[in-house]
Amino acid sequence: MYRCQRSQNLGPGDIARDDTVHDHSAGEVANGDQNDDKDVYQLMLCFLSAWNQVWPKSKRHVTLVEAYQQPLNIDYCNLATFLPTASGISTQLVDFLIRTHNEFVDTYCRIRNQENEENILPSSVTLTHLVAYDLDKDLLPLIQAHCHHIFDEEVTSATFNLDSLERAIEETFIRGRPRIEGTLPKLMFREGSRSLRVFQEIRAKVKQERLSRPFKQDILLDLKSITDLCDCLAVVDIAIGFLVSTGGEPDTNIIEYLAESGINLPKEQRSQITAKARHRSLKHILDLWQLLGVERAKRRLASEKQDPFEGIPEQFQDIITQEERHDLSRSLRYVDIEELISQLFEYIEINLKTSNPDVESFDPESLLFEELMRYMKQKQHHNRGLRAMENMKKRNAGLTLGKAVETWILAVKYQAGIEQKSA
């Protein structure tokens, strides 16, 4: 679980997707973990052996990514192959096995004119629930128990009581087996937790509330360094990744929720989360994510050494003209600047990054504030915020989505200028 957490806690190009099994094994041996690594390696071999047998049948039911539409060799597989992600083959393999098990149980019940009313969740399955056996340990002893040997001087023959053997196989391996129903918990990488679908599912499962501005300011004051800020954001990302699969009670503390989900954060990471952020609950998780993400982007921009956003295609980084800059600066006087910065940041982070598989569907020539209003309506944003965006749309009719990043940067610099004057 910790290794899965570690992989999840890294960004694109991390060890889970860049390191092959061979690379990882070499590193483990170098660190003195050779025995443990051999056990894991054998499990991976067993997994791939099963997958290579079933993938031609599995692709009839699901769309496999190109890399998995062929037999796999362990020397060239990356570690992400074995993680239970939505598109990973570990999930597809388990789904296939569950589907095959259920089809067998349904066929048996239909032949016997029986109703199978017992269902079980995937997380509760044990070997006794499955139509499964070991050839040498289970099946052969059963066959031999129903075999009658006849000895004479010339030949030894054997007869089988087939009716009795059939009943024994049915009673031992088939009868009473439940159907397996329910969804499998899935792991997602940190950037995978940042999508409109994920946020919508969380809002449907856990009613979200906004943090008060004074409380937001207190949280940010406690985050002295960019390292502390990034560690805190990483924890929120991990919690979002689990929350979209499992749901939770709105008032549950975020850190307690992660512990209940099996994620025990390393002590150094746990200690770097501010006390105020640590005591936030699941009903604040999306607002907390937005707050921390915006602050990190602002600090990256202020350093003048890093881009506030990573992985933004060039078509969304067009330069704003002088006339557009003048019109935008004037219109920013009449809008809640912090709200604009937060909502535009979320829109860019969710929709316009290369990690979004649908990024090509966004037209850089479409109107920026029209697209932002549509996004805010999708997440049922309050009317006051929408009216403010409507005014921005009227005052900046020429601004396109291709200038989204530059618009956000200008808004942040405008806000910093206001704060500097009032200081």
HUHUSUL-V770673 format. One line per field, one symbol per residue. ss: DSSP state (H for helix, E for strand, - for the rest). Layout:
ss = ???
//
This chain:
ss = -HHHHHHH------HHHH-EHHHHHHHHHH---HHHHHHHHHHHHHHHHHHHHHHHHH-------HHH-----HHH-EHHHH------HHHHHHHHHHHHHHHHHHHHHHH-------EE-HHH--HHH-----HHHHHHHHHHH-EEEEE----EEEEE-HHHHHHHHHHHHH----EE---------HHHH--HHHHHHHHHH-------HHHHHHHHHH---HHHHHHHHHHHHHHHHHHHHH------EHHHHHHH------HHHHH---HHHH--EHHHHHHHHHHHHHHHHHHHHHH--------E-HHH-----HHHHHHHHHHHHH--HHHHHHHHHHHHHHH-E-----HHH-----EHHHHHHHHHHH----HHHHHHHHHHHHH----EHHHHHHHHHHHHHHHHHHHHHH-
//
